[in-house]
Amino acid sequence: MSNNKRGEGSFSLRKDGTWTGRLFLGRDSNGKQKVKAFYGKSKSEVKQKLKDFQEKNKEYNCSVAYKLTFAELLTYWLENVKRNELKASSYDRLEITIAR
């Protein structure tokens, strides 16, 4: 179990003996996670690379990572999941309701 604080990334030792660190950057417009990976010979080297990246790229700070609003999530659901399942009138009604 990792004891890293939020935004510090996650670290693991690979089978080849190198360390990897991953930092969650948020989600893209389709809701897919964006992750940045760092590699090094030691955990401390990877931590330093991750810290340097965060300093250079403040907009990727996990405390301000992109999050979908409820309205954005509903719009995504309507357009990508329900569009082909609903009658046109039902789709239009839901679209208007979400837009309010």
Stockholm file with secondary structure:
# STOCKHOLM 1.0

chainA/1-100         MSNNKRGEGSFSLRKDGTWTGRLFLGRDSNGKQKVKAFYGKSKSEVKQKLKDFQEKNKEYNCSVAYKLTFAELLTYWLENVKRNELKASSYDRLEITIAR
#=GR chainA/1-100 SS CCCCCTTSCEEEECTTSCEEEEEEEEECTTSCEEEEEEEESSHHHHHHHHHHHHHHCGGGCGGGCCCCCHHHHHHHHIIIIITTTSCHHHHHHHHHHHHC
#=GC SS_cons         CCCCCTTSCEEEECTTSCEEEEEEEEECTTSCEEEEEEEESSHHHHHHHHHHHHHHCGGGCGGGCCCCCHHHHHHHHIIIIITTTSCHHHHHHHHHHHHC
//
